[in-house]
């Protein structure tokens, strides 16, 4: 059984918040969640071979795969009404939130078009992340907006802020 522990998303930038534990799932449940995402019984080695290490019997899922599968299982329980503490938002609520975000911040940028417009030159994508579930605090003292400007100044065409 695997329990994922990570800092809450609303943690302060000081990084002093205590981690929270998420539900425990077996490796089999995590594997099945990912396998179902890739088509279940119709999945092929091309679409989901990486989940099982391309046949390597000693393969263990990466932290990102575990986080993805855990999130999928958690959300599934919200959709099925099994999680009374935090129900999944309705489609109408999600659409309203998307519309509000669009009004406040503008349209979603077409990432593929931005990258292709730089061809044949190389395009640099930079990522800002304060903490990682597997590594803990990384840059909890930095400000995302200021760091994005530094990345842009260094030539980044795309900046991801997690």
C-alpha positions in Angstrom: 0.0 0.0 0.0 1.3 3.4 -0.9 0.4 6.7 0.9 1.2 9.9 -0.8 2.2 12.8 1.5 2.5 16.3 0.2 2.1 20.0 1.3 -1.3 21.5 1.0 -1.8 23.7 -2.1 -2.7 26.7 -0.1 0.5 26.6 1.9 2.1 29.9 2.6 5.2 30.9 0.6 7.3 30.4 3.8 7.1 26.6 3.3 6.3 26.1 7.0 3.0 24.3 6.6 2.8 20.6 7.7 2.3 18.0 5.1 -1.1 16.2 4.7 -1.6 12.5 4.0 -3.8 11.4 1.2 -5.7 8.1 1.0 -3.8 4.9 0.7 -4.0 2.9 -2.5 -2.3 -0.4 -3.4 0.2 -0.5 -6.3 -2.4 -2.6 -8.1 -5.1 0.1 -7.7 -2.6 2.8 -8.9 -1.6 0.7 -11.9 -5.2 0.0 -12.8 -6.2 3.7 -12.6 -3.4 4.5 -15.1 -4.2 1.6 -17.3 -7.9 2.6 -17.4 -6.9 6.1 -18.4 -5.1 4.6 -21.4 -8.0 2.6 -22.6 -8.2 -0.3 -20.1 -8.3 -3.7 -21.8 -7.9 -2.1 -25.2 -4.6 -0.4 -24.2 -1.5 -1.4 -26.1 2.2 -1.4 -25.3 2.5 1.7 -27.4 0.0 3.7 -25.3 0.8 2.4 -21.8 4.0 0.3 -21.9 5.7 2.9 -19.8 3.4 2.3 -16.9 4.7 -1.2 -16.5 8.3 -0.4 -17.4 8.0 -1.9 -20.9 7.9 -5.4 -19.4 10.6 -5.0 -16.8 9.4 -7.1 -13.8 11.4 -4.9 -11.4 9.9 -1.7 -12.6 8.4 0.7 -10.0 6.1 3.6 -10.9 7.6 7.0 -10.8 6.5 9.6 -8.3 4.6 11.5 -11.0 2.8 8.3 -12.0 1.8 7.7 -8.4 0.6 11.3 -8.0 -1.4 11.1 -11.2 -3.0 7.8 -10.3 -3.8 8.9 -6.7 -5.4 12.1 -8.1 -7.5 10.1 -10.5 -8.7 7.7 -7.8 -9.4 10.6 -5.4 -11.4 12.4 -8.0 -13.3 9.3 -8.9 -14.4 8.9 -5.3 -15.6 12.6 -5.4 -17.6 12.0 -8.6 -19.2 8.8 -7.2 -20.2 10.6 -4.0 -17.9 8.5 -1.9 -16.1 11.5 -0.5 -18.5 13.5 1.7 -15.9 16.1 2.7 -15.2 17.6 -0.7 -17.6 16.8 -3.5 -16.5 17.3 -7.1 -17.7 20.6 -8.7 -20.4 20.4 -11.3 -19.8 20.9 -15.0 -21.7 24.2 -14.7 -19.4 25.4 -11.9 -16.3 24.4 -13.8 -17.5 26.3 -16.9 -18.3 29.4 -14.9 -14.8 29.3 -13.3 -13.2 28.8 -16.7 -15.2 31.8 -18.1 -14.2 34.0 -15.1 -10.5 33.0 -15.5 -10.7 33.8 -19.3 -12.3 37.2 -18.5 -9.7 38.1 -15.9 -6.6 36.7 -17.6 -7.3 36.5 -21.3 -7.5 33.5 -23.6 -5.5 30.3 -23.2 -2.3 30.6 -25.2 -1.7 28.0 -27.9 1.5 26.4 -26.7 2.1 24.3 -29.8 1.7 27.4 -32.0 4.1 29.4 -29.9 6.8 26.7 -30.0 6.3 26.1 -33.7 6.5 29.8 -34.5 10.2 29.8 -33.2 11.2 27.0 -35.7 13.9 26.3 -36.7 15.3 27.9 -33.6 15.3 26.1 -30.2 12.5 27.0 -27.8 13.2 27.1 -24.1 10.5 26.1 -21.7 11.2 27.1 -18.0 9.4 25.8 -14.9 8.9 27.5 -11.6 8.0 25.2 -8.7 8.2 26.1 -5.0 8.0 22.5 -3.8 7.9 18.9 -5.0 6.0 16.0 -3.4 9.1 13.8 -3.8 11.8 16.4 -3.0 10.1 18.8 -0.5 10.9 22.6 -0.6 12.8 23.7 -3.7 12.4 27.5 -3.9 9.8 28.5 -1.3 11.4 31.9 -0.8 11.1 33.0 -4.5 8.2 35.0 -6.0 6.8 33.3 -9.1 6.2 36.5 -11.1 9.7 37.8 -10.5 11.2 34.5 -11.4 9.2 34.3 -14.6 10.7 37.6 -15.6 14.2 36.3 -14.9 13.4 33.2 -17.0 12.0 35.4 -19.9 15.1 37.6 -19.7 17.2 34.4 -20.1 15.3 33.5 -23.3 12.4 31.3 -22.1 9.5 31.3 -24.6 7.2 29.3 -22.3 7.1 29.5 -18.5 5.2 26.9 -16.4 4.3 27.9 -12.8 3.3 25.1 -10.6 
